[in-house]
Amino acid sequence: MPLASFDPFVEFDRLARRTFGTANWTARVRSAMPMDTIRGKDEVLLRFDLPGVDPESIDVTVDRGVLKVSAKRTEVTGEDEKLIARERVTGSLSRRLYLGDKFDFDKIGADFADGVLTVRLPLLATAQPRKVEINTDSKKEIAA
């Protein structure tokens, strides 16, 4: 079942690590939208951690076999507040997954609860495991 992810920050991180050694700041960017993939009997579930994201800012689209998940996390500081350190990623977040032809794109669904976005990718019947019957040319009787 083809399911590939392309994250430009991860690719940049690989390049930076090869060129300059460990790049600590990219670890924060990489974890901005962590994802788990779970294979079920009839579907694949993608779970994205999106704490602190406004549900209205989440966008899930599928176009020509590419699933794109994007969201925005904003943080407003008060007039009397001054930011001392920022470790939490804010701004636009995005993730792209290249899906194979084994999914029913018309039935993809998504839910958002408790800071977790769950995208359901139903599998087509042709993608389901099946038993293959083995044929033989002839059956010989064994005499004892």
N, C-alpha and C positions, 0 to 999 in steps of 0.2 A: 504494500500500500504506500504509494509515494506521498510523502508529506514533508516538504522541505521549508525551512525558514531562512529568510535573509534579513539580517539586521545590520545596517551599515555601521553602527557603533561597534558591534562585535568584530566586523571585518577590519575596522580602523584599529581596534584594540590589538588584533593579531599582528598587524603591520607595525604598530608602535612597540609591541613587545619584542618583535624580531629586530627592530632598528635601535631602540633605546633601552631595552630591558623592561622590567615591570612598570606598567603605567597605572598607578593606584586610582587616579581620577576616573578612568574608564570603567572600573569595577562598579562605581555608583551608577553610571549611565546604563551599563548592561543590565543591572537589576531594576531598572525603572519600570519594566513591565514583564516580570517573570511569568513563565507559562508552564503548566503541566499538561501532558497529553495522555489521555486514558482511552484505551481501546475496549469498547464494550462489544456485546454480541452483534448489535445492529447499527452501532454508531461509534463515532470517535468524539470524545469530549475534550475541549480545550478550555483550561481554566487559567485566567489571567488575574494576577493580583493588582488591583487598582485602588488601594486605600486613599481616601481623601479626594477622590475624583468625583466631580459633579456628574451624575448619571445623564444629564442632558447633553454633556459634551462628548459622550461616547458615540462613536460611529463604527459600524461593522458593515463592510461591503465585500461583494464577490464580483470580480470582473475577469473573464477569460481564465478561470482557474486560479486566480490569485485572491486570497482572503486578506483584507486589510483591516486592522483594528487600530483606531486612533482615539485619543482622549486628551483632555487638558486638565492639569492639576494647577490650581492657582492658590496663592497664599497672600492674604492681605494683612499687613501690619498696621497697627493703630498709629495715630498721629504722634503719640507720646512714646512709641516703641521704636527701638533701634535694633536691627538684625546684627547679631554678633557672629554667628556661624550658621552655615547652611550645609546640611548633609542630605536633606530630603530633596529629591529631584522635583522641580516644578517646570511648568511650561507644557509644550506639546509632546505627547508620547505617541509612538507609532510602531507597529509591528506588521510585517508582511509574511504570509505563508503561501508557498506554491503547492497547491493541491493537485493530486492526480485526477484521473478520470473515474475514480471509484466512488465518488460521492454524488448524492442527489442534491444538486445546487438549489433546486426549487423548494426544498424542505429544510434548509438550514435555519436554525433558530438560535436565539440568544436570550439570556437572563442575567440580571445584575442584582446581587444581594450581598449585603455585609462586606462590601469592598471587593467582591470577586465577580468577574464577568465570566459566565460559562457559555461557550458557543458549542452547539450540537451539530455535528456533521453526519447526517444519516448515510449509511453505506448503501450502494445499489445492490440489488440481488446478485449481480454477477461478481461482486466483491466478497460475497459470503463464502466461508469454507464449505467444501462439499466432499462427499465420499466418492472416490473414483473406483468404478468396477474394473476388475482385471479380467480380460478375456484370454482364453487359451485356445490353441488350435484343436486339440482333441484331448479327451480324457481316457487314459489307459487304465485298464483294470489290473490290479496287482493280484497275482495268484500266490497263495500261500501253501 
